[in-house]
Amino acid sequence: MPTLFLKHKVKSYDSWRPAYDRHLVARAQAGLREVGVFRDAKDSNDLLIVWTTDNLVQAKSFLNSLELKSKMKEAGVVSEPEVWFAE
């Protein structure tokens, strides 16, 4: 099963997390199932988010959507996301 990793920095984890949680339905509709949200031990605003998916095309489309980019900006994402897939 493909696994998706996304790494980015946020202005404030405490502000970002509720916005991320409100977007759960959209992620589920895109076929993403959360494995976990991990915070760097030295910088709690540096995040790694991991999901699994059965549909890479759908997941990639979601990640490239203007809606997601807008939601990330509203949530306080301050870096360009690094994204990679693994099997």
Buried (B, 14 or more C-beta within 10 A) or exposed (E): EBBBBBBBBBEEBEEBBEBBEEBEEBBEEBBBBEEEBEBEEEEEBBBBBBBBBEEEEBBBEBBEEEEBEEBBEEBBBEEEBEBEEEE
